[in-house]
Amino acid sequence: MPKIATVKQDSASGSGPMASVSHPNVLKRNQACHQCRRRKLVRPHFRPCSTCVRSHAHALSHAPAGVVLPERPECTFDEVVANSAGAPEAPKNRYEKLENRINELEAMLRDQNSPSANRSPQSCLSPPLAHSSSLPTYSGLPGVPNSTPPSSFHSLNPEPPQGYQSSSFCFPGVASSSESFISPVENHPEVVNISQTNSEPQSATPLLTPGFGSDLFWPGWPSDLPSPSLVRHLVEVFFAFHPHASRLFHVPTFMATLNFQPTHPNFPSHALLHAICAVGSLYSMAVPPTPPPDKSMAPALIQDEIFSNRYKRKDYIDSFAEKHVKLARKTAEDQLWAGRKLLECVQAMLIITWWYWCNARYVRSPAFVTIAQAIRVAVPLGLNLDAPFYPISGCQRASSPLPPPGNVIEEEIRRNTFWLLYAMERMGGCNNGWALSLDDQDVVRLLPIKGVNFDLAVSTITWSGSERQHSLAKDLLLLHPGDQVDSFNLYIKGTILLSRVKAYNLRFRSKRFTGDPAFAYASTYAEVWEKDSDEARDGAADPRRTSGFIEIDHITSMFRQSFPLHLRNPIRDGSVDSHLYTACLMPHIAVILLHDPHAHVSCPGCVSAFKILEASRSVLDLVYAVRSTSFDITLLDVFCACCWFIAGKVLVRFWQAAQDANSEEQTLALRAQVEYIISALAKLGERVPLAYQYFVMLNDVASGTCGVGAVE
């Protein structure tokens, strides 16, 4: 017979007069068939019930001719499924257990709040606490909802709370010695110093991190690294917010390596993790930020002192980021001397340089030495050359210590690593007179592939030197194939343009002395520029009247105009492409660096003055555009602050010229433009110390040059 299965609680299975009946046709109590329920009849305890049997017999005997009835009566009922869980627990027992659990939790909190409680590593990990999801949240960064405030990271190390008995939660095979556990909170000054660096009173009740005790214990975890949960958090924010992280590493591959044991050969280099922790701390509220320079560091901030440590207080305590930067440098040097994880050591030094530059320490000795060392290490590793371009000298070609790449991802990671090293040095050194560590003629590399192909580890065509653009191509900066170019590719090309401008300015005198035709005076260009020249008004000594200058000036003017149509606007629907935005700034900065030494801002007919003013206002337009959106400008590339500062200095020069000419209209307009750039640098300086330094410097330049500070 048809049955409708329904799970119901068997409340009469243990008592009643029918509890002992085992006849198969006997129903449970209060379980009538559907037909009897519909007719509201008293049903017997048999199946099929006698009422349905009599009704069926009556229907058969009185059925009209031609009507076919079923042979058996229609008697459907609910199938009772026995509850295997047994009888429910009495309410009194449940209340007692809940009260006991509440008492245990209150005792744990009292033990933690007690000042005399001694924290010591336990031999077993505690289970996750049920109330960990109710922790207060911190909305400090966009895109990172429900971040835990700094005060809650007193228990980042997987250490059970005081007074918690976890004997029943031991992991099999885990040693009971304290050395086999991650170091306690007292051994992590970056966590202990949180309350010391914060002037606001902290809560008396220590908070537990979400998912406390859920991290698996890893034997051999380095004692100088933060806890595994904090390391993973900083790695995630590093990939989420740093503009170059997804090109320096293949994110899925790198995140997978974090799941290995620390002793596994594929586990990331400790130097690399230290460096990522330092840079990731810029975007996270999980650790206290590096404090800005105090009054004792004012001379280093204003004078841009190279050796700034001479102004550091003797009692100065390194911040979380500063500590891990030092550990990253030391570990990287040790691994380089040992010949282990060479590529990751180079990547670590690159990330360290990012941190130095972001914290206004590029032109100082640590960053300059670090980026130079990274590039010099990259040369014997063969990162600056592709396969066909090797020396023709009689000696054998020295093989790279790196093994051949195993797949497309490894090959492109090496290529991207070198180009990011190249870009870092070119951007940081574009505005000074120091020689670069590697000449452009020694760089023979294919340009990076598109980000989509890199993420998916696929290649649409067979990349070779004849099909894929390389650094030696003559039309490299003005030709952008649509199937190879994206915003990161244009970003690298922009750094190549800056490098060419710097090389021309840096080597002009020596090249002219040696008789290089590109740096020799050419009468053909005598009428291109005005007759005024800063070289004692001698037109033959004007660097602009050379074929090399004309060529570079043409490339800088046409670079952005040559962008593909879909890559000309870095801001779409309120979102900003950081690489493309920086690439759009670079040609304007190149124009300023090329023409600024030859510009006479007080001369109405000076072409160079017109070009730097036009370039500065183009930079200002990009500042207007990015600040008109809801995008957090502190997530832009750090080089943007340098570009804004350079443009602001040019506008200050014209501001002074307008004051000298008693042009009130131009004075008010230029002052408003300078003030807007200063306000943008101040906003960017809320997270990026380099931008704050540019903010102070530009305000001082405006005050000293024009007699009034743009920002009081």
N, C-alpha and C positions, 0 to 999 in steps of 0.2 A: 504494500500500500504506500501511497506517497506520504512522505514525512517532511516536515519543516524543522530543521535542526536549530535549536535555540539554547544558548548556554545560560543557565540559571543556577542560582545558589540553592543547594539542596538543604533546606532548613528542617526537613523531617526525616533526615536519613539516620538520625541517632535515637529517636524515640517515637512513640505512638503505637497504636495497635497494629499497623501494617508494616512496621519496621522490619519484622522478621519474616514477612511473606516473600517467598522466592519463586512463586509461580510466574512464568514468563508473560501471562496475559493480565497480570495485575499492574495497574498504574499507580504512580505515586499519588499521594493525597493532593487535592486541589488541582489536579491535572485532568480536566475533562477534554473530550474531543471537540473539535471546532464546531461540528454540527450541533452537538448538545448545548454548547455555550450560546450559539446563535438562537436556538429555540428555548433557551433558559430552562433546560430539563435537568433533573437530578440524575447524574450519571452513575453507573455501577463501576466497580474497580476491575473491569476486564477490557481487553482489547481484541477484536473490535467490541465496542460496547453493545449490550443487548438491545438498546433503543434503536441503534442504527441497523442491527440485524432484523428486528421486527419491521422496521420501516421498509427495508429492502425487500423482505418477503411479501409485504403487503403490496408494494409496487409491482412486483413480478406477477402476483396473482390477479391484479386488476389493471394490467397494462393494456392499452388499446392495441388493435391489430396493426402490425407494421412498425411498432415502436421497439427498438432494440435497447435493452438495458444491460448494464454491466453485470457480470456473473457474481461479483462480490460487492458487499456494501461499501459505500464511500464514507470512510471514517478516518479523518486525519487528526493528528495530535502533535503536540510539541515533544521533541525528543529531549530528554533530560540528560545532560552530560555531567557526570560526577566531578566535583571540584577536587582536584588532587591536592590543593593546598591545605585541605583540612578545615577544621572549624576556625572561624575568625577569632582573632585575639580579643580578649575581654578589654573593654575600655579602660578599666583600672590599670591593667598591666601596661598599656601603651602610655598612659599618663605618667606612670612611675618611670618608664624608660626615658621619656622626654625630660622629665625633671632631673634625672640623673645626668643626662647629657648636658643640660644647661649648667648644672653644678660643675661638671668637668671643664666646660669652656670658661666659666667664670674663674675657676682656679687657674687655668692657663693664663688668662689675662692678668690676674693678680701677680703671678710669678714673673711675667714679662715686665710689668710696671715696677716691680720691686728693684730698688737701686743696688741691692746686694746680690742680685741673681747673677750667677756665674754662667757665661755662655761657653759651651764646649761642644765640639763636634760629637755627634752621636754615631753609633754603629749602624743605624738603619734610618731610612728616610720615612717621614711621616706621610700619611695619605693626604690628598687635597682636602682643604677645609671647605665645608659646605657654604660658608658665608663669604668666601673670597670674592665672589662676583659683586658684592655690595660695596666695594671700596669706592672712595671718592675719585672722581676722574678729573683730568686736567686737559683742557682744550688749548694747549699752547701752540700747536702747529696746525696749519691746514693740511688736511689729508691724513692726519694721525688722530682719529677720534679716540677718546677715552684713554689718553695717555696717563700714566701714573705719575703723581707729583714727586719731586725729588725726595721728600721726606719719607716716602713709602719704600725707598730702595735700601733701607737699613737691613732688610732681610733678603737681598737679592741672592746671596749665596744659598744653595739648597741645604739649609741648616734647620732642623726642627725647632720649634719654640720650646722655651724652658718649661719643664714640668710635664711635657707630653710623653706618655709611655707608648713607645712604638715597637714593642717587642714582637707584636704579631704582624708587623709589616716589613720584616727584613727581606731583602732580596737574596735569593740563593746565590752563593758563590762570591759574595761581597765580604771583604776582610773587615774585621772589627777594629783595626788600628786607626788612630786619628790621622795618620799620614796618608791614608788612602782616600781622604775626603778633600773637597775643595776647601781652601783656607777660610777660616771664619771671618766675621765682619771686621774684627780688630786688625786683621792683616791686610785690609784694603783701605788705605788712607783716602782713596778717592770717594769712598762711601762715607767714612767716618767724618770727613771734613765738610760734609754737606751742611750740617747744622752750624759749623763754624763760619762758613762763608756767607750764610744767610743772616741778615740782621733782624729778620722778623722772628717772633717767638714761635717755636715749634709746638706741635700738639704733644700732650703728655702721653698719649697712647700711641705706641709704635704701630704702624700699619703693616699689613702683610701683603706681599705682592700677589697679583692674580695667578692662580694656578700653583700656589705654594706647595712644594713637595712633589709636584708632578714631573719635574725634570729627572730623567734617568741619571744615575750616577756614572761618571766616566772616570775610570782609573787612569792616572797619568795626566790629568788636566793640569796645564802649567799654572803654577801658583801666582805668577805675576800677571796673568790675564784675569779679567773680570769673570764672573760666573757665566756658565753657558747660556743662561737665559738672557743676561745683559748683552753678551757678545752677539747673540742672534738678533736681539732687538736693534743694536747699533748697526749691524750689517744690513738689516732690512731698511732702516731709515737712510742709510748711506746709498743704497740702490734706489730708494724711492725719491730722494731729493737732490742728490749731487748730479749735475748735468752730464758728467763724463763717466759715471760709474758703469752704466750699461754698455759702454764701448770698451772700457778697459777690461771688463770681464764679461763672459757669457753667463748671465744671471742664473738660469736654471742649473747649469753645470756647477757653478760655484756654490750655490746653496746646497746642492747634493753632497758636495765634499764636506760640508759642516756636519753631516750625519755620521762621518767616520769617527772612529776612536782617535784621540789626539796622537797616539803612537802610530797610526796608520800612515804609510808613505804618501797617500793622496790627501791627507788632511792639510788644510792651508798652512802656509808658513806662519810661524808665530810673529815674525816681523810684520807680515802683511796684516794680520789681525790687530796688532797693536796700532798700526797706522790707520786702519779703517775705524777702530774705536775712537781715535783722536778726531778724525774728520766727522764721523757720525755724531759725535757729541755736539757739533754745531747745530744739528737739526733736531735734537732730542732734549726733553725736559727730564730725562731719566738721571742725568748727571749734572752737576753744577757747571755752568760755563766758565771759560777762562776769564778772570776779571780784567777789566781794562787797565791800562797803565795808570798808576797813581801819580801824584805830584812829583815824586822823586824821579819818575821816568820822563818828565816833561822835556828836558833837553834832548833826549833821544827821539821823542815824538816830533818836536818842532824842527830840529836840525837834521833829522833823518840820519842819526848816528849809525855808523856801520857796526861798531862794537857796542851794542846797547846794553850788554850785561854789566858794564862798568857802573851803570846807574841802578842796578837791582839791589834791593835791600838784602842785608845778610840774613835776616830772619824770614825771607820770602819762602813760602811753601808752594811748590808746584801744584797746579790744578790737575784735574783728571786728564785733560788732553795733553798738557805739557809732560806729564809723567809718561804717558804712553808714546808720545813722540820720541822721547829720549830712549825708551825701551825699544822702540821700533828701529831707531838708528843703530843702537848697539847690537841688537839681534841680527839686523841685516848685514852689518860689517862682519860679525862672527860667521855667518853663513857664507858670505862671499869668500872669506879666507879659507873656509872649509870646502868650498865648491859645491854647496848644497842649495837646491831651490834657487838657482841663479835668476831665472826670469821673475819669480815672485819677489826676489830681493829688489830687482829693478823697479817693479811695480810698487813695492813698499816705499822706495825712495821717492818715486813720483808723487805718491799720496802725501808723504811727509812734506814735500815742497808745496803741494796745494795748501796744506795747513799753514806753513810758514808764510806763504804769500797772503792768504786770507787774513792772517793775524799781523799784517803790516811788517813782515820781516823778510821780504824778498831781497832787497838790496843789502841786507845785512849778511854777515859772513855765513851763518848756518844754511840759509836757503841757497845762496850762490854756490857754496861748496857742494851741497847735496845734489842740486840739479846737474852741476858739472860732473860730479862723480857718477851719477846715473847714466848720463850720456856717454861718458868714457867707458863705462862697463858695457853699455849696449853695443859699442863698436866691436870688441873682440867676440861678442856673442853673435855677430852678423846681423843685427837688427836693422842696420842702416843700408843694407844691400840686399838685392834680390839675386836669384841664382845666376843669371847670365853675366852679371857685372862683377867679375872678380879680377884681381891684378894679373898682369901678364909678365911679372918679374920671374927670374929664373928659379927662385926658391919656391918650394912647394907651398900651396895655399894652406894656411893654417885652418884646420877644421874647427867649426864652432863647438864649444863645449856642450851646447844644447843638442839633444837628439833631434832627428827630423820630426816635423809635426805629424801627428798621427791622423789628423782629419782637418776639415776645412775650418773648424772652430779654432783649433790650436794655431793654425797658420794665420788666421785673421787676428787673433788675440796678440800675437807677436807683432804683427804689422800695426795694429792700433796702438799698442804700447809705445812703439817707437814714435809714431806720429804725435801722440799726446806728450811725450818727452820733448819732441821738437817744438810743438806749439807752446808748451809751458816756458821754455827758455826764450823763444822769440817774443812772446807777449811780455814777459817780465823784463826783457832787456831792450825793448824797442825804443825806450825813452832815455837811455843812458849811453855813455860813450865807451862802454866796456866791450871787449871782443867776445864773440860767441865761442862756445866750446867745440862746435862742429860746423865746418863750412858747408854751404849749400851744394857745392860741387862734389862733396863726398856723400851726398844723400841720393841714392838711386833706389827708390822704393815705389812700388805700385800704390796708388791711392786706396783708401779704404772702400769696401763695398757698401752698398746701401744697408741701412739698419734692419730692414725687413729681412733681407737675405742673411744677415749675420744672426739675427734672433732665431730664424728657422734653420740655420746651418745648411742652406741650399744655395746653389749657384745656377743662374739661368743660362749662362753661356760658359764656354771654356775660357777661363781668364788666362790671357797671355800678354806679353809685352806689346804685341801689335794691336790688340783689341782693347785692353784696359789702360786707362791713363796712368802715366808714371811721372815722376818729378822732373824728368829731363825733357818732357814735351814742350815745344816752343809755344804752342797755343794753350798751355795748361790753364792759365788764368782767365782766358776769354772764351774757351770752348767747354761746354758742360753737357755731355751726353745725358739724355734723359733717363736711360736705363742704368746709369752708373752713379748719378749725382743725387745726393740728398743734402739735408742741412748740415750734417757733420762733415761731409765732403767739402762743402763750401767753407765751412769753418777752418778746415785745414788749409785750403787754398788761401784764405785770408791771412793766415799766419805766414805763408810763403811770401805773400805780397809785402807784409811788414818786414820780413827778413831781407827782401831785396832793397827796400827803401833804406833800412839801417846799413846794409852793406855799402850802398852808394855813398851815404853821408860819412860813414866811418873810413872808407878807403879812397875817397876822392883825391886827396892830396898825394897819397903814395902812388895811386894809379896814374895820375897826371905826371908825376915825377918820372915814372918808368916809361912814359910815352904811350900809354894805352889809347888807341884811337877813340874808344867810347867815352873817354874822359878829356879829350883834347878839344880846344876851342874850335868851333865850326862857324864860319861866316854865314853859312846858310841860315842859322838861327839867330842872326844878329837883330832882326826886326821882330822876333817873336815876343820878347820881353821889353819892358821899358828901359830906357837908357840908364836909369839910376841903378847903382849896384853898391852893395855893402863892402865890396873889395876895392876900396879907394876909388870908387866910380870908374873902375877899369873894366870895360865890357869883356875883354879877353880873359879876365880872371873870374868871370861870373860862371858858377857851375851850371846855371840854367842854359847856357849856350853851348851845350854838348849833346851829342846824339844819345848818350846814355841817359841823361836827365829827361830828354824829350820822350824816350821810349817808356821809362818808368811813369812819367806823368800821364802819358796816354793810357797805360794799363790801369792806373789808379782811378782815372776818370771814367773808364768804361767798365770797370770790374762789376759793380753792382748792376749796371744796365744790361750786362750779359747774363744775369741770372735767368733761369727758366721762369716762365710766367707763374707757375704754381709755387715758386720759391722766392718771390719778390716781396711778399708781405709776411713778416714774422708773427703777426698778430691776427688770429682768425677766431671769430666768435668768442672773444674774451680770453682765449688761451694763447700762451706765448711759447714759441719754440726758442729755447735758450740758445741753441747753437746757431740758428738762423738769425736771431736778433743780434748776437755778437758778430756774426759774419757781415751783417749790414752796417755795423759800426766801423769795422776795420778799414774799408776803403776811405772813409772820411778821416780817420786818424792817420792813415798813410799820406793823404794829401796835406794834412797839417804838419806832419813830421818832415815832409819833403819841402814844403814852401815856407815854413815858419822862419828858418834862418835868413830868408831873402825877402821877407815881407816888410814893407814900410807902411805902417797903418796910418800915418799922417799924410801920406801921399795919395791924392784921389785917384791917380791913374795907375797905381801899382797892381799888377795882375796877381802877384802872389798874395797880396793882402786881400784881394777880392776872393781868391780861392780859399784861403783859410777861414775867412768870415762865412762864406757859403757852406763850407764843411762843418763849421761849428754849429751853425743854425740847423743843418741837417741832423747832427747829433741831438740837438735840442728837440727837434721834431720827434725823434725816436723816444726821447725821454717823456715828452708829452703823451705820446701814443701808449707807452707801457703803463704810465701812471693813470691813464684814463680808464683802465680796466681794473677788475678786482684781483688781478694776479699779484701774488706776493713777490715784490721785486727783490727781496732778500734771497730768493732762490735762483737768481740770474747768475751767469758766470761772473767770477770776481773781476775779470778784465773789464767789464762794463763800468765799474767804478773808476778805473784808470782812464777809460775813454771819456767819461763825463768830466773828469777833472781836467784833462787836456783841453777839451772844448771850452770849459769854464775859464781857463787861463787866457785863451785867445779872446774871449768876449770881454774879459777884464782889460786887456790891452786896448780894445776899441772903446770901451767905456772911458778910459783915461783920455784917449784921443778926442772923444766927444766933449769931455769936460774942458780940454784945452781949446777946442774950437768954439766953446760957449754954445753948443747945440743942446738946448734943454730937451727937445723932443727925443733926440737920439740918446741922450743921457738917461732919461727915464726908461726908455725901452730896453736899453742894454742892461741897466741895473735890474729891471724886473727879470730879464732872462738869466742873469747871473744868480739872482736870489732863488730862482726856481731850480737851477742845477744844484745849488747848495742845499736846498730843502730835500731834493731827491737823494743826495749823498747822505744827509742826516738820517733819512728813513732807511736807506740801505745799511747805514752804520749801526742800526739797532742790533744787527746780528753779525755783520762783517766788520771787524776792527779796521781793516784796510780802508773801507769806505769812510769810517769815522775819521781816520787820519787825513784822508783827502778833504773831508768836510772842514776840519780845522785849518788845514793848509790853504784851501781856497778862500776861506773867510779871512784869513790873515793876509793873503795876497790882495784881496779886494780892499781891505782896510788900509794896508800900507800903501797901495798904489793910488786908490781913488779917495783916500781920506775918510772913508766911512765904511763900516762893516756891513756886509749884506745881511748878516744875522747877528743881532745884538745878543 
